Amino acid sequence: MEPFEFTSNGGGGEALPRRVKRRNATFYEVINIVHPKKEAYGMSDTIKVLMVDDEEQFRETTKKLLKRRGFETLLAGSGEEAIDKLEENPDVVILDIKMPGMDGHQALKEIKERFPDLPVIMLTGHGAMPSAREALVEGAFDYLSKPCDMDLLASKISEAYRHGKRAEAPEEKNVADVMIPIEEYTTLNGDQAVSEAIFQLKESFVSKVSTSRIMETGHRSVLVLDKNERVQGILAIKDLLEGIMPAYLSVPKPSMADSIRYSPMFWRGMFTREVKELAKKNIKDIMSPPPLMIDCESNIMEAAGMMIENSVRRLAVMRLGELVGVIREQDLFFEMEEILRE
């Protein structure tokens, strides 16, 4: 354990302990302690710090100062004890380099083998810079020289905590990773007949390899493109069903007719007749407006949000203004299932 001292930042902030020797005695003094707000360090939850140092007074004093900053602090007096304390799931480790028995380098190696993403800040005394830089190579998040300002230490702890949380977060896929490439999606021209759209949609209800995995690729819609491959609209199964409904069925009824029920004879043959009439029309006559667009690099959570907010089942995927694919609600569903299976 190297000698240590409190230092002031000149602005009223707290500082680390200063060990002062006078007349062959050692005592500790605290200078200029002010309590800054916890929010200043960007903390929304209590950060649990494991403080590892072989000097008991240093540990206890630092714990009190960190507590006043809003941190929860665990204490360990040796590298061996620090390894045992890992079971208490600290968020950040403050580790002195020079300790008897298992020193800081050995403890760091053991910590990184067990918890690779746990950030460790090394504390080093004067003249030990090469050893501290070596710790960075070994996986330490950063190092601080003693004496060290308390504001700096608190800020560094919060920075290490945020870094550790980012490392823990799984890397999510973007829209391009789960979309149906436009080459595999059903596309037609608006001047083509609705009958052609129906046949093409039927062909899409097959299982094949898409976006590097097996999935059901029944699109339930056709993208309608112009001659320049720009999206004019979309033809979904819902549009087909609406298209076979006779106009007189959608006319508002008088209030006295709300309870009218048509006889079975009224419906007989209507479905077949209307489907054949619909088949003669052009796609552009019954298609819906173009789907909303999303960039291919967007996170899939953004795609889910757009679908929910706008009550849509699919989005057109763009890259630099060019249509490259379609992402559907079932693509997000398949991703949900895959996450739970991992």
Phi and psi in degrees as GROMACS dihedral restraints (atoms count N, CA, C in turn):
[ dihedral_restraints ]
;  ai    aj    ak    al  type     phi  dphi    fc
    3     4     5     6     1   -83.6    20    10
    4     5     6     7     1   154.6    20    10
    6     7     8     9     1   -57.7    20    10
    7     8     9    10     1   150.4    20    10
    9    10    11    12     1  -140.4    20    10
   10    11    12    13     1   166.7    20    10
   12    13    14    15     1  -154.8    20    10
   13    14    15    16     1   160.5    20    10
   15    16    17    18     1   -79.1    20    10
   16    17    18    19     1   144.3    20    10
   18    19    20    21     1  -131.1    20    10
   19    20    21    22     1   148.2    20    10
   21    22    23    24     1  -103.5    20    10
   22    23    24    25     1   147.1    20    10
   24    25    26    27     1   -88.0    20    10
   25    26    27    28     1     2.2    20    10
   27    28    29    30     1    84.1    20    10
   28    29    30    31     1    -7.3    20    10
   30    31    32    33     1  -119.1    20    10
   31    32    33    34     1    17.9    20    10
   33    34    35    36     1    93.3    20    10
   34    35    36    37     1     8.5    20    10
   36    37    38    39     1   -85.0    20    10
   37    38    39    40     1   163.5    20    10
   39    40    41    42     1   -73.2    20    10
   40    41    42    43     1   166.3    20    10
   42    43    44    45     1  -141.4    20    10
   43    44    45    46     1   165.3    20    10
   45    46    47    48     1   -72.1    20    10
   46    47    48    49     1   164.7    20    10
   48    49    50    51     1   -62.5    20    10
   49    50    51    52     1   146.6    20    10
   51    52    53    54     1  -115.8    20    10
   52    53    54    55     1   123.5    20    10
   54    55    56    57     1   -93.1    20    10
   55    56    57    58     1   123.3    20    10
   57    58    59    60     1  -119.0    20    10
   58    59    60    61     1   129.9    20    10
   60    61    62    63     1  -104.6    20    10
   61    62    63    64     1   126.3    20    10
   63    64    65    66     1  -142.6    20    10
   64    65    66    67     1   130.4    20    10
   66    67    68    69     1    51.7    20    10
   67    68    69    70     1    48.2    20    10
   69    70    71    72     1    63.3    20    10
   70    71    72    73     1    16.4    20    10
   72    73    74    75     1  -119.3    20    10
   73    74    75    76     1   153.2    20    10
   75    76    77    78     1  -117.4    20    10
   76    77    78    79     1   128.4    20    10
   78    79    80    81     1  -138.0    20    10
   79    80    81    82     1   170.3    20    10
   81    82    83    84     1  -122.5    20    10
   82    83    84    85     1   140.1    20    10
   84    85    86    87     1  -132.5    20    10
   85    86    87    88     1   150.1    20    10
   87    88    89    90     1  -115.4    20    10
   88    89    90    91     1   130.2    20    10
   90    91    92    93     1  -117.8    20    10
   91    92    93    94     1   129.8    20    10
   93    94    95    96     1    55.7    20    10
   94    95    96    97     1    61.5    20    10
   96    97    98    99     1   -92.9    20    10
   97    98    99   100     1   121.4    20    10
   99   100   101   102     1  -128.6    20    10
  100   101   102   103     1   142.9    20    10
  102   103   104   105     1   -94.2    20    10
  103   104   105   106     1   102.0    20    10
  105   106   107   108     1   -77.7    20    10
  106   107   108   109     1   159.0    20    10
  108   109   110   111     1   -71.3    20    10
  109   110   111   112     1   142.2    20    10
  111   112   113   114     1   -58.8    20    10
  112   113   114   115     1   -38.7    20    10
  114   115   116   117     1   -62.5    20    10
  115   116   117   118     1   -19.0    20    10
  117   118   119   120     1   -62.4    20    10
  118   119   120   121     1   -19.3    20    10
  120   121   122   123     1  -105.0    20    10
  121   122   123   124     1    13.9    20    10
  123   124   125   126     1    69.9    20    10
  124   125   126   127     1    28.2    20    10
  126   127   128   129     1   -97.4    20    10
  127   128   129   130     1   125.5    20    10
  129   130   131   132     1  -100.7    20    10
  130   131   132   133     1   -23.5    20    10
  132   133   134   135     1  -123.0    20    10
  133   134   135   136     1   163.9    20    10
  135   136   137   138     1   -72.4    20    10
  136   137   138   139     1   126.6    20    10
  138   139   140   141     1   -90.2    20    10
  139   140   141   142     1   128.4    20    10
  141   142   143   144     1   -95.2    20    10
  142   143   144   145     1   118.4    20    10
  144   145   146   147     1  -109.8    20    10
  145   146   147   148     1   133.4    20    10
  147   148   149   150     1  -100.3    20    10
  148   149   150   151     1   111.0    20    10
  150   151   152   153     1   -97.0    20    10
  151   152   153   154     1   118.1    20    10
  153   154   155   156     1  -117.1    20    10
  154   155   156   157     1   113.5    20    10
  156   157   158   159     1  -160.0    20    10
  157   158   159   160     1   144.6    20    10
  159   160   161   162     1   -83.4    20    10
  160   161   162   163     1    -6.2    20    10
  162   163   164   165     1   -94.7    20    10
  163   164   165   166     1   110.2    20    10
  165   166   167   168     1   -60.4    20    10
  166   167   168   169     1   -45.5    20    10
  168   169   170   171     1   -62.9    20    10
  169   170   171   172     1   -39.2    20    10
  171   172   173   174     1   -61.5    20    10
  172   173   174   175     1   -44.5    20    10
  174   175   176   177     1   -61.3    20    10
  175   176   177   178     1   -49.0    20    10
  177   178   179   180     1   -66.2    20    10
  178   179   180   181     1   -41.2    20    10
  180   181   182   183     1   -66.6    20    10
  181   182   183   184     1   -43.7    20    10
  183   184   185   186     1   -63.7    20    10
  184   185   186   187     1   -38.0    20    10
  186   187   188   189     1   -59.7    20    10
  187   188   189   190     1   -43.8    20    10
  189   190   191   192     1   -62.4    20    10
  190   191   192   193     1   -41.9    20    10
  192   193   194   195     1   -68.1    20    10
  193   194   195   196     1   -39.9    20    10
  195   196   197   198     1   -67.7    20    10
  196   197   198   199     1   -36.0    20    10
  198   199   200   201     1   -61.5    20    10
  199   200   201   202     1   -38.6    20    10
  201   202   203   204     1   -68.7    20    10
  202   203   204   205     1   -19.1    20    10
  204   205   206   207     1   -90.3    20    10
  205   206   207   208     1    -2.6    20    10
  207   208   209   210     1    97.3    20    10
  208   209   210   211     1     6.5    20    10
  210   211   212   213     1   -90.8    20    10
  211   212   213   214     1   147.9    20    10
  213   214   215   216     1   -95.6    20    10
  214   215   216   217     1   130.7    20    10
  216   217   218   219     1  -123.7    20    10
  217   218   219   220     1   127.8    20    10
  219   220   221   222     1   -98.3    20    10
  220   221   222   223     1   149.8    20    10
  222   223   224   225     1  -120.8    20    10
  223   224   225   226     1   141.4    20    10
  225   226   227   228     1  -140.5    20    10
  226   227   228   229     1   135.8    20    10
  228   229   230   231     1   -95.9    20    10
  229   230   231   232     1     0.9    20    10
  231   232   233   234     1  -158.2    20    10
  232   233   234   235     1   167.1    20    10
  234   235   236   237     1   -63.2    20    10
  235   236   237   238     1   -38.9    20    10
  237   238   239   240     1   -64.1    20    10
  238   239   240   241     1   -42.9    20    10
  240   241   242   243     1   -67.0    20    10
  241   242   243   244     1   -35.1    20    10
  243   244   245   246     1   -60.9    20    10
  244   245   246   247     1   -40.8    20    10
  246   247   248   249     1   -61.8    20    10
  247   248   249   250     1   -40.2    20    10
  249   250   251   252     1   -66.0    20    10
  250   251   252   253     1   -35.9    20    10
  252   253   254   255     1   -70.5    20    10
  253   254   255   256     1   -13.7    20    10
  255   256   257   258     1   -61.3    20    10
  256   257   258   259     1   -23.5    20    10
  258   259   260   261     1   -64.3    20    10
  259   260   261   262     1   -17.2    20    10
  261   262   263   264     1   -89.6    20    10
  262   263   264   265     1     7.5    20    10
  264   265   266   267     1    56.2    20    10
  265   266   267   268     1    60.3    20    10
  267   268   269   270     1   -68.7    20    10
  268   269   270   271     1   155.5    20    10
  270   271   272   273     1   -88.4    20    10
  271   272   273   274     1   -31.8    20    10
  273   274   275   276     1  -143.6    20    10
  274   275   276   277     1   144.1    20    10
  276   277   278   279     1  -114.4    20    10
  277   278   279   280     1   130.3    20    10
  279   280   281   282     1  -104.5    20    10
  280   281   282   283     1   117.7    20    10
  282   283   284   285     1  -127.8    20    10
  283   284   285   286     1   118.3    20    10
  285   286   287   288     1   -73.0    20    10
  286   287   288   289     1   140.4    20    10
  288   289   290   291     1   -77.0    20    10
  289   290   291   292     1   -45.9    20    10
  291   292   293   294     1   -95.4    20    10
  292   293   294   295     1   103.6    20    10
  294   295   296   297     1  -141.7    20    10
  295   296   297   298     1   150.7    20    10
  297   298   299   300     1   -70.7    20    10
  298   299   300   301     1   159.2    20    10
  300   301   302   303     1    71.6    20    10
  301   302   303   304     1  -129.1    20    10
  303   304   305   306     1   -71.9    20    10
  304   305   306   307     1   110.0    20    10
  306   307   308   309     1   -81.2    20    10
  307   308   309   310     1  -178.4    20    10
  309   310   311   312     1   -60.8    20    10
  310   311   312   313     1   -38.8    20    10
  312   313   314   315     1   -64.5    20    10
  313   314   315   316     1   -44.0    20    10
  315   316   317   318     1   -65.9    20    10
  316   317   318   319     1   -41.8    20    10
  318   319   320   321     1   -64.8    20    10
  319   320   321   322     1   -40.6    20    10
  321   322   323   324     1   -59.8    20    10
  322   323   324   325     1   -44.6    20    10
  324   325   326   327     1   -60.4    20    10
  325   326   327   328     1   -42.8    20    10
  327   328   329   330     1   -66.4    20    10
  328   329   330   331     1   -40.9    20    10
  330   331   332   333     1   -62.2    20    10
  331   332   333   334     1   -45.2    20    10
  333   334   335   336     1   -68.5    20    10
  334   335   336   337     1   -28.8    20    10
  336   337   338   339     1   -69.5    20    10
  337   338   339   340     1   -35.2    20    10
  339   340   341   342     1   -87.2    20    10
  340   341   342   343     1   -41.1    20    10
  342   343   344   345     1  -134.7    20    10
  343   344   345   346     1    82.8    20    10
  345   346   347   348     1   -57.8    20    10
  346   347   348   349     1   -30.2    20    10
  348   349   350   351     1   -94.0    20    10
  349   350   351   352     1    -0.2    20    10
  351   352   353   354     1   -76.5    20    10
  352   353   354   355     1   117.5    20    10
  354   355   356   357     1   -73.6    20    10
  355   356   357   358     1   137.2    20    10
  357   358   359   360     1  -125.2    20    10
  358   359   360   361     1   125.8    20    10
  360   361   362   363     1  -104.7    20    10
  361   362   363   364     1   125.0    20    10
  363   364   365   366     1   -91.7    20    10
  364   365   366   367     1   141.5    20    10
  366   367   368   369     1  -109.5    20    10
  367   368   369   370     1   132.0    20    10
  369   370   371   372     1  -136.6    20    10
  370   371   372   373     1   149.5    20    10
  372   373   374   375     1   -88.5    20    10
  373   374   375   376     1   176.9    20    10
  375   376   377   378     1   -58.9    20    10
  376   377   378   379     1   141.8    20    10
  378   379   380   381     1    81.8    20    10
  379   380   381   382     1     5.1    20    10
  381   382   383   384     1  -114.4    20    10
  382   383   384   385     1    24.1    20    10
  384   385   386   387     1   -59.6    20    10
  385   386   387   388     1   -43.3    20    10
  387   388   389   390     1   -57.4    20    10
  388   389   390   391     1   -38.1    20    10
  390   391   392   393     1   -67.5    20    10
  391   392   393   394     1   -37.8    20    10
  393   394   395   396     1   -67.7    20    10
  394   395   396   397     1   -42.6    20    10
  396   397   398   399     1   -64.8    20    10
  397   398   399   400     1   -33.3    20    10
  399   400   401   402     1   -62.9    20    10
  400   401   402   403     1   -35.5    20    10
  402   403   404   405     1   -64.1    20    10
  403   404   405   406     1   -33.7    20    10
  405   406   407   408     1   -62.9    20    10
  406   407   408   409     1   -40.6    20    10
  408   409   410   411     1   -64.0    20    10
  409   410   411   412     1   -33.1    20    10
  411   412   413   414     1   -79.0    20    10
  412   413   414   415     1    -6.1    20    10
  414   415   416   417     1   117.3    20    10
  415   416   417   418     1     4.6    20    10
  417   418   419   420     1   -66.4    20    10
  418   419   420   421     1   148.0    20    10
  420   421   422   423     1   -70.5    20    10
  421   422   423   424     1   -43.0    20    10
  423   424   425   426     1  -168.0    20    10
  424   425   426   427     1   176.0    20    10
  426   427   428   429     1  -138.1    20    10
  427   428   429   430     1   153.3    20    10
  429   430   431   432     1  -129.5    20    10
  430   431   432   433     1   144.2    20    10
  432   433   434   435     1   -89.5    20    10
  433   434   435   436     1   142.5    20    10
  435   436   437   438     1   -96.3    20    10
  436   437   438   439     1   135.0    20    10
  438   439   440   441     1   -72.8    20    10
  439   440   441   442     1   154.2    20    10
  441   442   443   444     1  -139.0    20    10
  442   443   444   445     1   135.6    20    10
  444   445   446   447     1   -66.3    20    10
  445   446   447   448     1   140.5    20    10
  447   448   449   450     1   -66.8    20    10
  448   449   450   451     1   -36.2    20    10
  450   451   452   453     1   -59.1    20    10
  451   452   453   454     1   -43.0    20    10
  453   454   455   456     1   -64.7    20    10
  454   455   456   457     1   -43.5    20    10
  456   457   458   459     1   -63.0    20    10
  457   458   459   460     1   -46.0    20    10
  459   460   461   462     1   -61.3    20    10
  460   461   462   463     1   -42.7    20    10
  462   463   464   465     1   -63.8    20    10
  463   464   465   466     1   -40.7    20    10
  465   466   467   468     1   -67.7    20    10
  466   467   468   469     1   -35.9    20    10
  468   469   470   471     1   -62.8    20    10
  469   470   471   472     1   -47.1    20    10
  471   472   473   474     1   -63.8    20    10
  472   473   474   475     1   -39.3    20    10
  474   475   476   477     1   -63.1    20    10
  475   476   477   478     1   -43.5    20    10
  477   478   479   480     1   -64.6    20    10
  478   479   480   481     1   -38.0    20    10
  480   481   482   483     1   -61.8    20    10
  481   482   483   484     1   -48.5    20    10
  483   484   485   486     1   -61.9    20    10
  484   485   486   487     1   -40.1    20    10
  486   487   488   489     1   -62.3    20    10
  487   488   489   490     1   -41.8    20    10
  489   490   491   492     1   -65.1    20    10
  490   491   492   493     1   -38.4    20    10
  492   493   494   495     1   -66.5    20    10
  493   494   495   496     1   -37.6    20    10
  495   496   497   498     1   -65.1    20    10
  496   497   498   499     1   -38.0    20    10
  498   499   500   501     1   -67.6    20    10
  499   500   501   502     1   -32.3    20    10
  501   502   503   504     1   -75.1    20    10
  502   503   504   505     1   -28.3    20    10
  504   505   506   507     1   -67.0    20    10
  505   506   507   508     1   128.7    20    10
  507   508   509   510     1   -66.4    20    10
  508   509   510   511     1   145.3    20    10
  510   511   512   513     1   -78.7    20    10
  511   512   513   514     1   114.9    20    10
  513   514   515   516     1   -86.9    20    10
  514   515   516   517     1   158.2    20    10
  516   517   518   519     1   -79.1    20    10
  517   518   519   520     1   157.2    20    10
  519   520   521   522     1  -101.9    20    10
  520   521   522   523     1   178.4    20    10
  522   523   524   525     1   -59.1    20    10
  523   524   525   526     1   -39.0    20    10
  525   526   527   528     1   -61.7    20    10
  526   527   528   529     1   -26.7    20    10
  528   529   530   531     1   -73.4    20    10
  529   530   531   532     1   -24.6    20    10
  531   532   533   534     1  -120.0    20    10
  532   533   534   535     1    -4.7    20    10
  534   535   536   537     1   -70.8    20    10
  535   536   537   538     1   164.8    20    10
  537   538   539   540     1   -89.8    20    10
  538   539   540   541     1   117.4    20    10
  540   541   542   543     1   -56.6    20    10
  541   542   543   544     1   145.6    20    10
  543   544   545   546     1   -60.4    20    10
  544   545   546   547     1   -26.5    20    10
  546   547   548   549     1   -65.7    20    10
  547   548   549   550     1   -24.1    20    10
  549   550   551   552     1  -101.6    20    10
  550   551   552   553     1    -0.5    20    10
  552   553   554   555     1   -98.6    20    10
  553   554   555   556     1   149.6    20    10
  555   556   557   558     1   -74.8    20    10
  556   557   558   559     1   121.7    20    10
  558   559   560   561     1  -129.5    20    10
  559   560   561   562     1   140.1    20    10
  561   562   563   564     1  -140.5    20    10
  562   563   564   565     1   170.1    20    10
  564   565   566   567     1   -94.9    20    10
  565   566   567   568     1   146.2    20    10
  567   568   569   570     1   -62.3    20    10
  568   569   570   571     1   -21.0    20    10
  570   571   572   573     1   -85.2    20    10
  571   572   573   574     1    -7.3    20    10
  573   574   575   576     1   -74.9    20    10
  574   575   576   577     1   158.7    20    10
  576   577   578   579     1   -74.5    20    10
  577   578   579   580     1   151.3    20    10
  579   580   581   582     1   -60.8    20    10
  580   581   582   583     1   -32.1    20    10
  582   583   584   585     1   -59.2    20    10
  583   584   585   586     1   -38.6    20    10
  585   586   587   588     1   -65.2    20    10
  586   587   588   589     1   -38.2    20    10
  588   589   590   591     1   -63.1    20    10
  589   590   591   592     1   -40.6    20    10
  591   592   593   594     1   -63.2    20    10
  592   593   594   595     1   -44.2    20    10
  594   595   596   597     1   -64.9    20    10
  595   596   597   598     1   -40.3    20    10
  597   598   599   600     1   -66.7    20    10
  598   599   600   601     1   -39.0    20    10
  600   601   602   603     1   -62.8    20    10
  601   602   603   604     1   -41.0    20    10
  603   604   605   606     1   -59.0    20    10
  604   605   606   607     1   -40.1    20    10
  606   607   608   609     1   -65.7    20    10
  607   608   609   610     1   -24.8    20    10
  609   610   611   612     1   -75.4    20    10
  610   611   612   613     1   -15.4    20    10
  612   613   614   615     1   -84.6    20    10
  613   614   615   616     1    67.5    20    10
  615   616   617   618     1  -135.9    20    10
  616   617   618   619     1   164.1    20    10
  618   619   620   621     1  -100.9    20    10
  619   620   621   622     1   128.1    20    10
  621   622   623   624     1  -152.6    20    10
  622   623   624   625     1   172.9    20    10
  624   625   626   627     1   -75.7    20    10
  625   626   627   628     1   125.6    20    10
  627   628   629   630     1  -144.9    20    10
  628   629   630   631     1   136.9    20    10
  630   631   632   633     1    46.2    20    10
  631   632   633   634     1    45.9    20    10
  633   634   635   636     1    66.9    20    10
  634   635   636   637     1    22.7    20    10
  636   637   638   639     1  -156.5    20    10
  637   638   639   640     1   159.5    20    10
  639   640   641   642     1   -81.1    20    10
  640   641   642   643     1   128.7    20    10
  642   643   644   645     1  -154.7    20    10
  643   644   645   646     1   157.1    20    10
  645   646   647   648     1   -71.6    20    10
  646   647   648   649     1   125.1    20    10
  648   649   650   651     1  -115.6    20    10
  649   650   651   652     1    25.7    20    10
  651   652   653   654     1   -63.5    20    10
  652   653   654   655     1   113.2    20    10
  654   655   656   657     1   -76.2    20    10
  655   656   657   658     1   -27.6    20    10
  657   658   659   660     1    62.5    20    10
  658   659   660   661     1    11.2    20    10
  660   661   662   663     1  -162.5    20    10
  661   662   663   664     1   162.0    20    10
  663   664   665   666     1  -123.9    20    10
  664   665   666   667     1   131.9    20    10
  666   667   668   669     1   -81.9    20    10
  667   668   669   670     1   131.1    20    10
  669   670   671   672     1  -101.9    20    10
  670   671   672   673     1   117.8    20    10
  672   673   674   675     1  -113.6    20    10
  673   674   675   676     1   153.2    20    10
  675   676   677   678     1   -90.1    20    10
  676   677   678   679     1  -175.7    20    10
  678   679   680   681     1   -66.2    20    10
  679   680   681   682     1   -18.5    20    10
  681   682   683   684     1   -96.6    20    10
  682   683   684   685     1    14.9    20    10
  684   685   686   687     1    65.8    20    10
  685   686   687   688     1    23.0    20    10
  687   688   689   690     1   -91.7    20    10
  688   689   690   691     1   145.7    20    10
  690   691   692   693     1   -74.5    20    10
  691   692   693   694     1   122.2    20    10
  693   694   695   696     1   -95.3    20    10
  694   695   696   697     1   -32.2    20    10
  696   697   698   699     1  -179.6    20    10
  697   698   699   700     1  -170.0    20    10
  699   700   701   702     1  -139.9    20    10
  700   701   702   703     1   139.0    20    10
  702   703   704   705     1  -114.1    20    10
  703   704   705   706     1   111.4    20    10
  705   706   707   708     1  -109.1    20    10
  706   707   708   709     1   167.1    20    10
  708   709   710   711     1   -58.1    20    10
  709   710   711   712     1   -34.3    20    10
  711   712   713   714     1   -60.0    20    10
  712   713   714   715     1   -39.5    20    10
  714   715   716   717     1   -63.4    20    10
  715   716   717   718     1   -38.2    20    10
  717   718   719   720     1   -64.8    20    10
  718   719   720   721     1   -42.9    20    10
  720   721   722   723     1   -64.9    20    10
  721   722   723   724     1   -41.2    20    10
  723   724   725   726     1   -65.3    20    10
  724   725   726   727     1   -32.3    20    10
  726   727   728   729     1   -69.3    20    10
  727   728   729   730     1   -23.7    20    10
  729   730   731   732     1   -92.6    20    10
  730   731   732   733     1    -0.1    20    10
  732   733   734   735     1   -83.3    20    10
  733   734   735   736     1   121.2    20    10
  735   736   737   738     1   -58.2    20    10
  736   737   738   739     1   143.7    20    10
  738   739   740   741     1   -58.2    20    10
  739   740   741   742     1   -36.1    20    10
  741   742   743   744     1   -68.2    20    10
  742   743   744   745     1   -18.7    20    10
  744   745   746   747     1   -75.9    20    10
  745   746   747   748     1   -20.3    20    10
  747   748   749   750     1   -96.5    20    10
  748   749   750   751     1    -2.7    20    10
  750   751   752   753     1   -70.2    20    10
  751   752   753   754     1   133.8    20    10
  753   754   755   756     1   -57.4    20    10
  754   755   756   757     1   136.4    20    10
  756   757   758   759     1   -90.2    20    10
  757   758   759   760     1   151.4    20    10
  759   760   761   762     1   -61.5    20    10
  760   761   762   763     1   152.0    20    10
  762   763   764   765     1   -57.1    20    10
  763   764   765   766     1   -32.5    20    10
  765   766   767   768     1   -71.1    20    10
  766   767   768   769     1   -14.7    20    10
  768   769   770   771     1  -100.7    20    10
  769   770   771   772     1     7.4    20    10
  771   772   773   774     1   -59.1    20    10
  772   773   774   775     1   -29.4    20    10
  774   775   776   777     1   -95.7    20    10
  775   776   777   778     1     8.6    20    10
  777   778   779   780     1   -65.4    20    10
  778   779   780   781     1   133.6    20    10
  780   781   782   783     1  -121.9    20    10
  781   782   783   784     1   125.6    20    10
  783   784   785   786     1   -75.1    20    10
  784   785   786   787     1   147.6    20    10
  786   787   788   789     1   -76.4    20    10
  787   788   789   790     1   160.2    20    10
  789   790   791   792     1   -55.3    20    10
  790   791   792   793     1   -31.9    20    10
  792   793   794   795     1   -64.1    20    10
  793   794   795   796     1   -31.9    20    10
  795   796   797   798     1   -61.7    20    10
  796   797   798   799     1   -40.1    20    10
  798   799   800   801     1   -84.4    20    10
  799   800   801   802     1   -18.8    20    10
  801   802   803   804     1   -60.2    20    10
  802   803   804   805     1   125.6    20    10
  804   805   806   807     1    80.5    20    10
  805   806   807   808     1    -9.4    20    10
  807   808   809   810     1   -65.6    20    10
  808   809   810   811     1   -42.8    20    10
  810   811   812   813     1   -59.7    20    10
  811   812   813   814     1   -51.4    20    10
  813   814   815   816     1   -60.9    20    10
  814   815   816   817     1   -44.9    20    10
  816   817   818   819     1   -61.3    20    10
  817   818   819   820     1   -45.2    20    10
  819   820   821   822     1   -70.9    20    10
  820   821   822   823     1   -35.2    20    10
  822   823   824   825     1   -62.5    20    10
  823   824   825   826     1   -42.7    20    10
  825   826   827   828     1   -66.8    20    10
  826   827   828   829     1   -34.3    20    10
  828   829   830   831     1   -70.0    20    10
  829   830   831   832     1   -41.5    20    10
  831   832   833   834     1   -62.5    20    10
  832   833   834   835     1   -38.8    20    10
  834   835   836   837     1   -59.4    20    10
  835   836   837   838     1   -23.7    20    10
  837   838   839   840     1   -80.9    20    10
  838   839   840   841     1   -18.0    20    10
  840   841   842   843     1   -76.7    20    10
  841   842   843   844     1   164.5    20    10
  843   844   845   846     1   -86.0    20    10
  844   845   846   847     1   150.8    20    10
  846   847   848   849     1   -56.6    20    10
  847   848   849   850     1   -40.7    20    10
  849   850   851   852     1   -63.7    20    10
  850   851   852   853     1   -17.7    20    10
  852   853   854   855     1   -76.4    20    10
  853   854   855   856     1   -22.9    20    10
  855   856   857   858     1  -125.5    20    10
  856   857   858   859     1    -1.8    20    10
  858   859   860   861     1   -70.1    20    10
  859   860   861   862     1   158.8    20    10
  861   862   863   864     1   -90.8    20    10
  862   863   864   865     1   166.4    20    10
  864   865   866   867     1   -59.4    20    10
  865   866   867   868     1   163.3    20    10
  867   868   869   870     1   -58.0    20    10
  868   869   870   871     1   149.7    20    10
  870   871   872   873     1   -69.8    20    10
  871   872   873   874     1   158.8    20    10
  873   874   875   876     1   -62.2    20    10
  874   875   876   877     1   153.3    20    10
  876   877   878   879     1  -109.4    20    10
  877   878   879   880     1   148.9    20    10
  879   880   881   882     1  -141.4    20    10
  880   881   882   883     1   144.7    20    10
  882   883   884   885     1   -72.9    20    10
  883   884   885   886     1   144.5    20    10
  885   886   887   888     1   -64.3    20    10
  886   887   888   889     1   -22.4    20    10
  888   889   890   891     1   -88.8    20    10
  889   890   891   892     1    -0.8    20    10
  891   892   893   894     1   -67.9    20    10
  892   893   894   895     1   150.0    20    10
  894   895   896   897     1   -68.3    20    10
  895   896   897   898     1   146.7    20    10
  897   898   899   900     1   -63.7    20    10
  898   899   900   901     1   -23.9    20    10
  900   901   902   903     1   -66.4    20    10
  901   902   903   904     1   -34.6    20    10
  903   904   905   906     1   -64.7    20    10
  904   905   906   907     1   -39.2    20    10
  906   907   908   909     1   -63.0    20    10
  907   908   909   910     1   -43.2    20    10
  909   910   911   912     1   -61.4    20    10
  910   911   912   913     1   -42.4    20    10
  912   913   914   915     1   -62.5    20    10
  913   914   915   916     1   -41.6    20    10
  915   916   917   918     1   -64.1    20    10
  916   917   918   919     1   -40.1    20    10
  918   919   920   921     1   -64.2    20    10
  919   920   921   922     1   -44.7    20    10
  921   922   923   924     1   -67.2    20    10
  922   923   924   925     1   -46.6    20    10
  924   925   926   927     1   -63.1    20    10
  925   926   927   928     1   -35.1    20    10
  927   928   929   930     1  -105.9    20    10
  928   929   930   931     1     4.1    20    10
  930   931   932   933     1    52.5    20    10
  931   932   933   934     1    50.8    20    10
  933   934   935   936     1  -122.6    20    10
  934   935   936   937     1   161.7    20    10
  936   937   938   939     1  -109.7    20    10
  937   938   939   940     1    -4.7    20    10
  939   940   941   942     1  -157.0    20    10
  940   941   942   943     1   155.4    20    10
  942   943   944   945     1  -132.8    20    10
  943   944   945   946     1   144.2    20    10
  945   946   947   948     1   -80.3    20    10
  946   947   948   949     1   131.8    20    10
  948   949   950   951     1  -100.4    20    10
  949   950   951   952     1   127.5    20    10
  951   952   953   954     1  -116.6    20    10
  952   953   954   955     1   148.8    20    10
  954   955   956   957     1  -135.1    20    10
  955   956   957   958     1   112.9    20    10
  957   958   959   960     1    53.0    20    10
  958   959   960   961     1    42.7    20    10
  960   961   962   963     1    82.4    20    10
  961   962   963   964     1    -0.2    20    10
  963   964   965   966     1  -109.5    20    10
  964   965   966   967     1   137.3    20    10
  966   967   968   969     1   -71.1    20    10
  967   968   969   970     1   124.3    20    10
  969   970   971   972     1  -122.8    20    10
  970   971   972   973     1   -10.4    20    10
  972   973   974   975     1   176.1    20    10
  973   974   975   976     1  -173.3    20    10
  975   976   977   978     1  -137.1    20    10
  976   977   978   979     1   135.4    20    10
  978   979   980   981     1  -112.8    20    10
  979   980   981   982     1   130.4    20    10
  981   982   983   984     1  -114.6    20    10
  982   983   984   985     1   165.4    20    10
  984   985   986   987     1   -61.5    20    10
  985   986   987   988     1   -34.6    20    10
  987   988   989   990     1   -69.8    20    10
  988   989   990   991     1   -26.0    20    10
  990   991   992   993     1   -65.6    20    10
  991   992   993   994     1   -38.6    20    10
  993   994   995   996     1   -69.6    20    10
  994   995   996   997     1   -36.0    20    10
  996   997   998   999     1   -62.8    20    10
  997   998   999  1000     1   -44.7    20    10
  999  1000  1001  1002     1   -61.0    20    10
 1000  1001  1002  1003     1   -36.0    20    10
 1002  1003  1004  1005     1   -68.1    20    10
 1003  1004  1005  1006     1   -37.6    20    10
 1005  1006  1007  1008     1   -58.9    20    10
 1006  1007  1008  1009     1   -46.7    20    10
 1008  1009  1010  1011     1   -63.5    20    10
 1009  1010  1011  1012     1   -39.5    20    10
 1011  1012  1013  1014     1   -66.2    20    10
 1012  1013  1014  1015     1   -38.6    20    10
 1014  1015  1016  1017     1   -61.4    20    10
 1015  1016  1017  1018     1   -42.3    20    10
 1017  1018  1019  1020     1   -72.1    20    10
 1018  1019  1020  1021     1   -22.4    20    10
 1020  1021  1022  1023     1   -83.7    20    10
 1021  1022  1023  1024     1   -18.0    20    10
